[in-house]
Amino acid sequence: MTVRSALIFALLTAALIGCDQPDRRIGNAPSPDPAASSSPTETVWKDISLKAQTARVPVIMYHDVIERRGRKSEWFDVTKEEFEKQMKTIANAGGKTLSMDELYKHLTDGDPVPQHSVVVTFDDNYQGVNDIAVPILRHYNFKATVFVHTGFVGNKTQGRPKMDWPTLASLVNEGVMQVEDHTITHPTDISKLTEDQQRHELEDSKKDLEKHLGIKVDYLAYPTGNNDETTRRIAKELGYKMAFTMKGDAAEVSPDILRVNRFEQTKFDTAWEACETENNMAPLGVSQITLHDAPITFREGKFDGSDLVYVMGGKPITVLGETRQSVGQFVADAKGVAGINGTFFSMAAISATDNKLIGPSKVPAGVFLPDIEPDRLPKLRDRPVIFWNGTTAMIAPFAPGVMNTEDPYKSVMPDYTDLFMSGAWIVKGGVARTADQMKDYASKDIEDPRRRAFFGFMADGTMIAGASKGSVSTEALARAVVAAGATEAILLDSGFSTSLVFDGKVLASGHSDDANPSRPVPHAIVFMGEKDPNVDTSALIEDNGKAGQGGDPARPRRRRRHHRTSTPAAPDANPAPPSVPDTVPPPTTSR
């Protein structure tokens, strides 16, 4: 065989073998036509979706990877031993590392991700990433992303050596590493530059990467995490779909898709534990219910050891008063059949008359109202937000950075009419949540015994709302609500706010005795529709606070101290109300 024949045979053999190999390219690996990859295309803008609230994924930020620490080591370096230990933690849990595209589709479209998912990123293009980290990534079949500042590619003399273009191209072609943008010169704070300078940093670096590697660059990491509105506007105009900061938190709770959170690698253990705990304990995932209209009726009895009374059927509407009033008045004004007190409100004091609710809200006759207390928002994380239109209801865990505006709700339900945040998600997917599962994602004092109210849906989409007839914990209420047939349920304001009204009669209240009835509330849920014609309420005994398990009147009362604060905490402990008539007024002819 001649040399030429041998060469041709070798090339054909390599090509055939290559056809049998799986394509390991990820993200922005070159297409068969590199020129097509860099051609300009219009980016469809998507922000973080409410549907992404199904998981908590940590994005980890690394820089250089070194053999061992020495006098010249930087605090942000990670040693080979440390990096391998962290990758082993992910692998031992059965975890997966996500590409940029996988994370983006999860955040913007709600695509599911495997359990124990992590995103591994490297900033600044250090040669140590190729020499030390890549073999470890190969061993675990993991993938990662390197953010490259193009002005230093191949630089071996200024600071630590950086990877050159052939090395980056090889990693991209292999599929172990995705290359994305980190500006040209790595400005310490890009927001301090002029608009033209910022555009130069973001645009020309993107073009350089696409030209040299034949890829499409969609993602950006801001040097040192700094950015401002101008930076983000330019990034959006240039077609970047997602960008990263250095705020340590899960990706799903980022402020928006151009400010996605990342943990520094020194916080790997904290990030891993926090996200694993939230994934296991928080009520993550969005529940969607098709509403079923039925004649409105009521039931009462003992369910899983707790005395419960509830109303079911009809269609729900929420009402927000200009001040506070009884649930009976809300029902009468709306010409409804039944009603229950709504969600938690800011000022628990009986003398207060404001109508500010905790968390975002909307009623049919009003506009979307965000929670206006910034210091309170982090405390509301993962509390359930419920919203609905005429046919469908959805419940989602609250992400403070994303869900305190109307956009995420309208993106999944453009014609929604009602929305509010509740105190806890007590029944999810037909399962009663335990006190341990609820305690970190609920209003305070959820396990204190008191009269408790709930709202939810049966398996067929029929609405259900009710209350305990005596003092119970939220965990006990959850078990009782499941026994009553609910598959989804949330906690409403409870204690002295508790008030369930049906056909002009009070079925449950927050009485401690005859002289202390339910307090007026700013928010209520009214059941609209037809009353079941077979229901006879003529012999119904209204709740005077003395019936049911718990022995409310005789139970010793804990003396509560009330402190005035500039930023009220989310209340659950309710002080005793003044003596006011506990009667349901007749329907009014006009408001």
C-alpha positions, 0 to 999 in steps of 0.5 A: 500500500502506498503512503497516499493510499494509507493516508486515504484509508486512515482518513476514511476509517476515522470518518466512519468511526466518528459517525458512530460516536455520540455528539457530546457538543453542548450549548454553543459548540460549532455547527457544521457551518460556523459562518451560520452560527455567527450570523445575526438572529433576532432574540426572542426575549424571555424573563424568568418564568413562574413555572421555574419555581419547581427547583432550586439550582445553585450556579457555582462560580470558579476562577483558577484551579491550582494544584495546591495553595501557596504564598501566591494563591488567591482567595478565589482559587480552588485546589485540585483536591477541593474541586474534585471533592465538590464534583464528587459531592454532586456525583455521589448524590446522583446529580447532574451539571447543566449547560447554559441552554438547559439552565436558560430553558428551565428558568424561562420556560419552566423545563424540568431539571434533574434532582441535585442539578448544579451549574459549574462556571469558570471566570477569566479563562485560566489555563488551570481550568484546562489542565486540572479541572477539565480532566476531573469534569471528564471523569464524572462526565460533567460539563461546565462553562467558561466566561472569557475576557477576550483581551487576555486570550492566550496571554502567558506573561501578564498574571497567570497564563490564560487559555489560547484560541486553539485550546478553547476551540478544542474544549468546545468541540469536545463538548466538555466546556461551553465558552461565553462572554466576560467582556474585553478588558474585565472592567472592575465595575462596567457600570462606571463606564460611559454607555459607548464604552459599555457597548464596546466591551459587550459587543466587540467581545461577543464578536471576537468569540463568535469569529474565532470559535465559530459559535453563537454567544448568548450568555454573559457574566459581568466582571465582579458582578457589577452592572446597572440598568444601562448595562442590562439594556445594552446586553439585551439589545445585543442579543444576550439572553441571560447574564450572571452576577455574584449574588449568592442564591439559587438561580430561580430567585434571581431578580431577572434573567439578566441578573442571575445569581451565582455562588462563589466556590468558597460557599459551595457547601453552603450553596449545596446544603441550602438548595438541597434543603429547599428542594426537599422541604419547600413547597416547590412546583406549580399546581394548576386546577381546572375550576368546577362550578357546583351548587354551594353547600356546607358540611361539618364533622370530625375529620382526622380528630379535628372538628371542621366546618366548610363550604364547597361549590360556586366560583370564588371572587376576592374583595378588598375593602377600603377599610375593614369590615365583617365577612358577612358584610363582604358577602352581602355587598357582593350578593354572594352565597358564602364567604370566608376571611381572606389572607394576612394583613400588615397591621394586626392591631384591632384599632387599625383600619388600613387594608394593606395585605402581606404579599402581592394581591389583586381583586377583580375591581382593582389593580395589581398591588405589590408588597411595598415592604422591601425588608419583608419580602425575603421572609415571604420566600416560598409562601404560596401565591394563588391566582385564578381566572374564570376557569383555572386556578394556579398556586406557586411558591413565591420568589421575592425577586421575580414575583412581586410584579404582575408580569410573571402571573400574566405570562402564564394567565393573561386574563387572571382576575384574583391573586393573593399570598397565603400564610402556608401551603398546607395540602399539596398534591393531596398530601398534608404537609408536616410542621417541619415542611411548613415552618420555614416557608409559612407565617410565624406561630403556625403550630400555636393552637387556635381557630384556623381557616383554609381555602382550597380545591377538591380533586374535581376542581370544586372550591372548598373553604372552611375552618376548625371549630376549635383550636388546632395547629396548622399541621392538624388542620392540614390532616383534617382538610385532606380527610375532608377531601381537599387535594390543594389547600392554603392557610388563611388568616386565623385566630380572631380573624377566622369567620366562615359565613353561609346563607346569612349564618356564621358557621365558624368564627374567631370567638373566644366568648360571646362578647369577643367575636371575629374581628373585622378584616380588610380581605375576604373570599366570596362564593358566587353562584347558586345555593344547593336547593337541598340545604336546610339552614333553618335549624343550623346553630351558629358558632358562638365560640364554645362548640368544638374541640379545643375548649376555647373559652376555658383555655388559658390565654397567653398574655401577648405583648405588642410592639410597634415597629416601622416594618411590621412582621407578617402576623399570625398571632391575633390580639382579642378584638373589641365587642362588636355585633357578630351578625350578618347584615341583610344584602344591600342594593348598592355599594 
